Amino acid sequence: MKKSIILVIFIIVLFSSQCSFSEKPNITAQSALLIDAQSGRILLEYNPHIKLPMASTTKIMTALIALDKGNLKDTVIVSKDAVGIEGSSIYLYEDESISLEDLLYGLMLRSGNDSAVAIANHIGGNLENFSFMMNNKAKEIGANNTHFVNPHGLSEEGHYTTAYDLGLITKNAMEINKFKEISKAKVWKANRDKNNIFYNKNQTLWEYEGGDGVKIGYTIAAGRCLVSSATRNGTQLIAVVLNDKNWFKDCYALMDYGFKEYKNYVILDKGKYFGEILVTNGHKEYVSAIAGDSFFYPLKEDEIEKVKIHIDIPDIVEAPIKEKDEIGKVSIFLDGKLIHEEKLIAKESINELNIWQKILNKIRN
């Protein structure tokens, strides 16, 4: 038998300031999105599900696949078909030996289309197989309205995404520490004889407080596309604009709104105590139920009182119980909508009584 409890909980703001509510920014993007990188909460959206070409912001997924499947110290031998690709380039030459790490910096900082092809050939064997890997990854993370045909984003039929999907892809990429490191690098010196200094084209790193990436893109078909990221006081926001003549200005406006209107709150502390559960056949009579992990979530000031927590724990559990075994769960709701579930775990191990202890225990009872 389980007992369920609903609580209004006190939550702790990670940083404090007075919120003065402001209007949503007026932007010129055909499609746009603002997402909290940690929780995945969508903070703003403008036509987020329109399928559009995305130019070189494609390379976020290219880097994600390469970091997931490759080794940074791999030596890549540049094939003929990776040389002389139109558009942005790091000027690879046929049979050049270059590390995958250098190629990734060339991909993200200089937006090298030749680097993208070299990476795709190395990881996938050819462009078709690598595109297949990109599409599989997109489906895996829920980017269901995205389809990749190439690793660089040059215009090609059937190559598209949405602002929503691109936000999800970037959030997943940002969970990789090396991706974050590459994305925020202003300059990189590659281990090659010439064309070895890569300066980052993304102005966000210089112009926006806390700016830490991620990728610009432009083709005639796609227009100006930009994914920008910034971190302030432990909160990281990701702004996406597609086909936007005011790409940087609009990304900054989106993030300004997010940092002003939302504050990151501790909803759950890892190890938070949620009660005692009766234990049968154990050397201890009760086991403590605690939160298995912390949970942070961005909230507007007027949303705090709308957060509720629902606790599900059994009346009785049977030994043996190992420390950190799941023994219940908490469900967190915002204005009636489920936003997170977290397991409750045993604070300590409870050993099972041996046969003689069980007999003695029955006699005592």
Order of alpha helices (4+ residues) and beta strands (2+ residues): beta-beta-beta-beta-alpha-beta-beta-alpha-alpha-alpha-alpha-alpha-beta-beta-alpha-beta-beta-beta-alpha-beta-beta-beta-beta-beta-beta-beta-beta-alpha
